[in-house]
Amino acid sequence: MSTKILSLGILVGLALIAIVGLGGADGVWTEYAFPPIMTAALVAVLLQWLGFLVAWVRKTEKFFDLFGSATFAISIALCAYYARANLGLLDVMLAIAVTIWAARLGSFLVRRVVDVGSDRRFNAIKQNFLWFLMTWTLQATWVVVTLGATLAVLGDGKAQPLGFVEICGLLLWSTGFIIEALSDSQKKKFRESGNETFIRTGLWSRSRHPNYFGEIVLWTGLTIAALPSLSNWQYVTLSSPVFVWLLLMKISGAPMLEAKAERRWGTDPEYIKYRSATPLLVPRLRKL
């Protein structure tokens, strides 16, 4: 990638963080000298840049996923701490949901890197200063934009109760969390059994990327739960599930995995049959 494109990527990432942070802080400046969501956004960027500096010196990506997941938990903890005198049941449930998700996904990704030894996606990236910096900066963007609605509610200085919409959102989060965790577990066991071919059992027989489907569903659920508590410019934080969908389905998730699968099994009749019969994202309900 050119220096211009990499620099633009960093600036776009920081701009998205600023937009979500400032939007989520709308109406909160009277409650706090510096709104909790802004504090969390700033800390998210600083943590990723600190991680980048250490990773650049060591030329390693092994703790990249750990820093990402930990930053989700730290951001939530910061907001909860600053808003501790004004936490309602919704605030507590949102904080617990994100912390559980971050702990589960973080531990899963870290174990995977440890087992494999490295993440081959970073072979070229970690040799280029700006490319590596952009990757870490965009991880901060992932944290802040994805967490936007949750941080806005948690740090708004109001004790938010649980209502019908909020409960529905949390139930949707639970559904997505179960789908994602089960999908990851099924694929992990499939690989541990020595299979080198593509997985087409369990949830993977109904979707080519059920883990991504679960991820999108769970963040949609948290955004729905946060919706009744948002107002005015805070609505920009509703971009959370759309951002997750774009990231996973158009940028760094499915496109890379689909291309890799096509290179490995593109001429395999069984893979061609699986690909043609199995949806990319949304699981089919009926068996073949």
Long-range contacts (C-beta under 8 A, 24 or more apart in sequence): 1-128, 1-131, 3-130, 6-128, 6-130, 6-131, 6-133, 6-134, 7-130, 9-134, 9-137, 9-138, 10-130, 10-133, 10-134, 10-137, 13-134, 13-137, 13-138, 13-140, 13-141, 14-45, 14-137, 14-141, 16-141, 16-144, 16-145, 17-41, 17-44, 17-45, 17-140, 17-141, 17-144, 17-145, 19-236, 20-144, 20-145, 20-148, 20-236, 20-237, 20-239, 21-144, 22-233, 23-148, 23-152, 23-233, 23-234, 23-235, 23-236, 23-237, 24-148, 24-149, 24-151, 24-152, 24-155, 24-234, 24-236, 24-237, 25-152, 25-155, 26-231, 26-232, 26-233, 26-234, 27-156, 27-231, 27-232, 27-233, 27-234, 28-155, 28-156, 28-157, 31-156, 31-157, 32-82, 32-155, 32-157, 35-155, 36-78, 36-79, 36-82, 36-83, 36-151, 36-154, 36-155, 37-79, 37-148, 37-151, 37-152, 37-155, 39-78, 39-79, 39-82, 39-155, 40-75, 40-76, 40-78, 40-79, 40-144, 40-147, 40-151, 40-155, 41-75, 41-144, 41-151, 43-71, 43-74, 43-75, 43-78, 44-71, 44-74, 44-75, 44-140, 44-143, 44-144, 45-137, 45-140, 45-144, 47-71, 47-74, 47-140, 48-136, 48-137, 48-139, 48-140, 48-143, 49-133, 49-136, 49-137, 49-140, 51-136, 52-132, 52-133, 52-136, 52-137, 55-126, 55-132, 55-136, 56-126, 56-129, 56-132, 56-133, 59-126, 59-127, 60-126, 61-113, 61-118, 61-119, 61-121, 61-122, 61-125, 61-126, 62-113, 62-114, 62-118, 62-119, 63-110, 64-119, 64-122, 64-135, 64-136, 64-139, 65-106, 65-109, 65-110, 65-113, 66-106, 66-109, 66-110, 67-136, 67-139, 68-106, 68-139, 68-142, 68-143, 69-102, 69-103, 69-105, 69-106, 69-107, 69-109, 69-110, 70-102, 70-106, 71-139, 71-140, 71-143, 72-98, 72-101, 72-102, 72-106, 72-143, 72-146, 72-147, 73-98, 73-99, 73-102, 73-103, 73-106, 75-143, 75-144, 75-147, 75-151, 76-102, 76-147, 76-150, 76-151, 76-154, 79-151, 79-154, 79-155, 80-154, 82-155, 83-154, 83-155, 83-156, 83-157, 86-157, 86-158, 86-159, 87-154, 87-159, 88-158, 88-159, 88-160, 88-161, 88-162, 89-160, 89-161, 89-162, 90-153, 90-160, 90-161, 90-162, 90-166, 90-225, 90-229, 91-153, 91-154, 91-159, 91-160, 93-162, 93-166, 93-170, 93-225, 94-150, 94-153, 94-154, 94-222, 94-225, 94-226, 95-150, 95-154, 97-170, 97-173, 97-177, 97-222, 98-147, 98-150, 98-222, 100-177, 101-177, 101-218, 104-177, 104-181, 105-180, 108-184, 108-188, 112-188, 121-256, 142-243, 142-247, 145-239, 145-240, 145-243, 146-219, 146-240, 146-243, 146-244, 147-240, 148-236, 148-237, 148-239, 148-240, 149-222, 149-223, 149-226, 149-227, 149-230, 149-237, 149-238, 149-240, 150-222, 150-226, 150-240, 151-237, 152-226, 152-229, 152-230, 152-234, 152-237, 153-226, 153-229, 153-230, 156-229, 156-234, 158-229, 160-229, 163-228, 165-224, 165-225, 165-227, 165-228, 166-225, 166-228, 167-225, 168-224, 168-225, 169-221, 169-222, 169-223, 169-224, 169-225, 169-226, 169-227, 170-221, 170-222, 170-225, 171-221, 172-217, 172-218, 172-220, 172-221, 172-224, 173-217, 173-218, 173-219, 173-221, 173-222, 173-225, 174-221, 175-214, 175-217, 175-218, 175-221, 176-213, 176-214, 176-215, 176-216, 176-217, 176-218, 176-219, 176-220, 176-221, 177-214, 177-218, 178-214, 179-203, 179-210, 179-211, 179-213, 179-214, 179-217, 180-210, 180-211, 180-213, 180-214, 180-215, 180-218, 181-214, 182-210, 182-214, 183-210, 183-211, 183-213, 183-214, 184-211, 187-211, 197-265, 198-261, 198-264, 198-265, 198-271, 198-274, 200-274, 200-278, 203-283, 205-278, 205-287, 206-278, 206-279, 206-283, 206-284, 206-285, 207-278, 207-279, 207-280, 207-281, 207-282, 207-283, 207-284, 208-254, 208-258, 208-274, 208-275, 208-278, 208-279, 208-280, 208-281, 209-248, 209-253, 209-254, 209-257, 209-280, 209-281, 210-283, 212-248, 212-249, 212-253, 212-254, 212-281, 213-281, 213-282, 213-283, 215-244, 215-248, 216-241, 216-244, 216-245, 216-248, 216-281, 219-244, 249-280, 249-281, 254-280, 254-281
